[in-house]
Amino acid sequence: MDRVLSTYRWCGQPLTLALIADIAGGGNASIEVFCAHNHFNYASPQSVRELSDWLRDHAVTIHSLHAPTERESVSGHGSGAPISIADTERVRRLDAVDEVKRALDVAERIPFRYLVQHLAHGRQSADPRRRDAAFNSLEHLVIFAKQRGVTIALENTPGELTSPESLSSLVLETHLNDLRFCIDVGHAHFEDGVASAVEVMRDRIVTTHLHDNHGDSDEHLLPYEGTIDWPETVRLLGSAPNSIPLVLELKEQASGGPSMSQVRAAFDRLEQEIEDERARSPES
């Protein structure tokens, strides 16, 4: 499994040359870039050119982009309004689709494989109108992404509309067969459980979000700092038909961590779990 570090850990600050150098110095050769205007201004050609140069200079590649979840605030500073490609109000939905397309256009300068996409903002019921709105958005975005060599990977997030079961049924019912999944094990842990999510999503999982919590909130802790059963999680992910990367999606903690050394240690421990599982496997 490949190691990938999400820049979500630093989404409250600009993505700079120094940060890319720090990430590369920590032994991370591949990243997932979180698309937020105050972190990485994906709509700015200059910002995209600069990031391309920084990545090349430090031999770092982009595995995936995380689609924007907010539009830029009016002032250009602070959080903006949330966006949803499943919004039932047509104007807002089309605006959300346009924002996602701006992120996908990054691939014309910096190649990346997957766009990790939230279906909606916040907890939403599986209202048929929202599912229809999501289908209309995705029908267009899948083609737009494919033209740029990108696959859209829907992420399971808290709520009925965005549960593993709902995402799976959406793909089956709409025949949008180019869609794939990003399994977020932290979200799965405080919903119906990791095992249940993997069972439903396994055939379409192509990427991951790995982080821990204590089963009641989205803490985005380092693996092994919460209550997720990581040996079992690794075993479950290893049962999927595709080779799945280890993508750490962490949140900056009140202590200022996690540090790069802590990130490296978490990757090392996860990889040791993988080796231990392979050693136990009858096929090894």
C-alpha positions in Angstrom: 0.0 0.0 0.0 1.3 3.4 -0.9 1.7 6.2 1.7 -0.2 9.4 1.0 -0.4 12.4 3.4 -3.4 14.8 3.1 -2.7 18.5 3.5 -6.0 18.7 5.5 -3.6 18.7 8.5 -2.6 22.3 7.5 -5.9 23.5 5.9 -6.0 26.5 8.2 -2.8 27.9 6.6 -1.5 28.5 3.1 0.1 25.6 1.3 3.7 27.0 0.8 7.0 25.9 -0.5 8.3 25.4 3.1 5.3 23.2 3.9 5.9 21.0 0.8 9.6 20.8 1.7 8.6 19.7 5.3 6.2 17.1 3.9 8.9 15.7 1.5 11.5 15.8 4.3 9.2 13.6 6.4 9.5 10.9 3.8 6.2 11.6 2.1 6.4 11.3 -1.7 2.7 11.6 -2.4 0.0 13.9 -1.1 -3.7 14.6 -1.2 -4.3 18.3 -1.6 -7.3 19.8 0.2 -9.0 22.4 -1.9 -9.8 25.5 0.1 -9.1 28.9 -1.2 -7.2 30.0 1.9 -5.0 26.9 1.8 -4.6 26.1 -1.9 -6.2 28.5 -4.4 -7.0 25.9 -7.1 -8.8 28.6 -9.2 -5.7 30.7 -9.5 -3.4 29.8 -12.4 -0.4 31.3 -10.5 -1.1 29.2 -7.4 -1.3 26.1 -9.6 1.9 26.9 -11.4 3.7 27.6 -8.1 2.5 24.3 -6.6 3.6 22.4 -9.8 7.1 23.8 -9.4 7.4 23.1 -5.7 6.2 19.5 -6.2 8.7 18.9 -9.0 11.6 20.4 -7.0 10.9 18.1 -4.1 9.9 15.0 -6.1 6.4 14.9 -4.6 3.3 13.8 -6.6 -0.4 14.4 -6.1 -2.3 11.2 -5.6 -5.6 13.0 -5.2 -7.4 16.3 -4.7 -10.1 16.7 -2.1 -12.9 18.7 -3.8 -13.8 22.0 -2.2 -16.5 21.9 0.4 -17.0 25.7 0.6 -17.0 28.6 -1.8 -14.6 31.5 -1.1 -15.8 34.0 1.4 -16.6 37.5 0.1 -13.6 39.0 1.8 -11.3 36.3 0.6 -10.5 35.5 4.2 -11.9 32.9 6.6 -14.5 30.3 5.9 -17.0 30.6 3.1 -20.5 29.3 2.5 -20.8 25.5 2.2 -21.4 24.0 -1.2 -23.3 20.8 -2.1 -23.6 19.1 -5.5 -26.8 17.5 -4.1 -28.4 20.9 -3.4 -32.1 20.9 -4.5 -31.9 24.6 -5.4 -30.7 24.6 -9.0 -28.6 27.8 -8.9 -26.7 26.8 -5.8 -26.2 23.3 -7.2 -24.8 24.6 -10.5 -22.5 26.9 -8.6 -21.2 24.0 -6.6 -20.6 22.0 -9.8 -18.7 24.9 -11.3 -16.5 25.1 -8.1 -15.7 21.4 -8.4 -14.8 21.9 -12.1 -12.3 24.6 -11.2 -10.6 22.0 -8.9 -10.6 19.4 -11.7 -9.0 21.9 -14.0 -5.8 21.6 -11.9 -5.2 18.3 -13.6 -4.4 20.2 -16.8 -1.2 21.4 -15.1 -0.6 18.9 -12.3 -1.7 15.3 -13.0 -3.6 13.5 -10.3 -5.6 10.3 -10.2 -8.6 10.9 -8.0 -10.9 13.7 -6.9 -12.4 12.9 -3.5 -15.9 14.2 -3.5 -18.4 14.8 -0.7 -22.0 14.4 -2.0 -23.5 16.9 0.4 -22.7 19.3 3.2 -23.6 18.1 6.7 -26.1 15.4 7.7 -28.8 15.0 5.1 -31.7 12.6 4.7 -31.8 10.5 1.5 -34.5 12.7 0.0 -35.2 11.6 -3.6 -34.9 15.2 -4.7 -31.4 15.4 -3.3 -30.5 12.0 -5.0 -31.8 13.3 -8.3 -29.8 16.5 -7.8 -26.6 14.5 -7.0 -27.2 12.4 -10.1 -27.5 15.5 -12.3 -24.3 16.9 -10.9 -22.3 13.7 -11.1 -23.5 12.8 -14.6 -21.7 16.0 -15.8 -18.7 15.9 -13.5 -17.8 12.3 -14.3 -17.4 13.2 -17.9 -15.6 16.4 -17.1 -13.2 14.5 -14.8 -12.6 11.7 -17.3 -11.5 14.2 -20.0 -8.8 15.3 -17.6 -7.7 11.8 -16.7 -9.3 11.9 -13.2 -11.7 9.5 -11.5 -14.2 10.8 -9.0 -14.2 8.9 -5.7 -17.3 9.6 -3.5 -16.5 9.7 0.2 -18.8 8.3 2.9 -19.6 11.1 5.3 -22.0 11.2 8.3 -25.7 11.2 7.4 -28.2 9.0 5.6 -27.7 10.5 2.1 -23.9 10.0 2.2 -23.8 6.6 4.0 -22.0 3.7 2.3 -25.3 2.1 1.5 -26.8 5.2 0.0 -23.6 5.9 -2.1 -23.6 2.3 -3.4 -27.3 2.3 -4.3 -26.9 5.7 -6.1 -24.2 4.2 -8.3 -26.2 1.1 -9.1 -29.4 3.0 -9.8 -27.8 5.7 -12.0 -25.4 3.4 -13.8 -22.6 5.9 -13.3 -20.1 3.1 -13.5 -17.0 5.3 -13.7 -17.6 6.4 -10.1 -15.4 5.0 -7.4 -15.3 5.3 -3.6 -13.0 6.8 -1.0 -13.6 5.0 2.3 -13.3 7.2 5.3 -12.7 4.8 8.2 -13.1 7.5 10.8 -16.6 8.4 9.5 -17.5 4.8 9.3 -16.3 4.1 12.9 -18.8 6.6 14.5 -21.6 5.6 12.1 -22.3 1.9 11.4 -18.8 0.6 11.8 -15.8 0.0 9.5 -16.6 -3.6 8.7 -20.1 -2.6 7.5 -18.7 0.2 5.3 -16.1 -2.0 3.7 -18.6 -4.7 3.0 -20.8 -2.3 1.1 -18.1 -0.3 -0.7 -15.3 -2.8 -1.2 -15.7 -3.4 -5.0 -15.3 0.3 -5.8 -12.8 1.4 -3.2 -9.8 3.1 -4.8 -8.5 5.3 -2.1 -8.9 5.9 1.7 -9.0 8.5 4.5 -7.4 7.0 7.6 -7.8 8.7 10.9 -9.0 7.7 14.4 -11.6 8.8 16.9 -13.4 7.6 20.0 -16.6 6.6 18.3 -18.6 9.8 18.9 -17.1 12.7 16.9 -14.9 13.4 13.9 -11.6 14.0 15.7 -9.2 13.1 12.8 -6.6 11.7 15.3 -3.6 9.7 14.3 -4.3 5.9 14.0 -4.0 4.1 17.3 -5.0 7.2 19.3 -8.7 6.4 19.3 -10.8 3.2 19.5 -10.7 1.9 15.9 -9.5 -1.7 15.7 -6.6 -1.1 13.2 -5.4 -4.7 12.8 -9.0 -5.6 11.8 -9.3 -2.5 9.6 -6.1 -3.3 7.7 -7.4 -6.9 7.2 -10.7 -5.6 5.9 -9.1 -3.1 3.5 -6.7 -5.8 2.3 -9.7 -7.9 1.2 -10.8 -5.3 -1.4 -10.1 -6.3 -5.0 -8.0 -3.2 -5.7 -4.7 -2.2 -4.1 -5.6 0.6 -1.7 -3.3 3.4 -0.7 -2.8 4.5 3.0 -4.1 8.1 3.0 -3.7 9.8 6.4 -6.3 12.6 6.7 -5.4 14.2 10.1 -6.5 17.3 11.9 -4.2 19.8 13.7 -4.7 19.1 17.4 -4.7 21.7 20.2 -1.1 20.6 21.1 0.0 21.7 17.6 0.6 18.1 16.5 0.8 15.7 14.9 4.4 16.2 14.0 6.1 14.7 10.9 7.8 12.1 13.1 4.5 11.0 14.5 3.0 10.8 11.0 6.0 8.6 9.9 5.6 6.4 13.0 1.8 5.9 12.2 2.6 4.9 8.6 5.3 2.5 9.9 2.9 0.9 12.3 0.2 0.5 9.7 2.6 -1.0 7.3 3.7 -3.4 10.0 0.1 -4.4 10.5 -0.1 -5.2 6.7 3.1 -7.3 6.9 1.7 -9.2 9.9 -1.6 -9.8 8.1 0.2 -11.1 5.1 2.3 -13.4 7.3 -1.0 -14.8 8.8 -2.6 -15.2 5.4 -2.8 -18.8 4.1 -1.7 -17.6 0.7 1.6 -16.2 2.1 
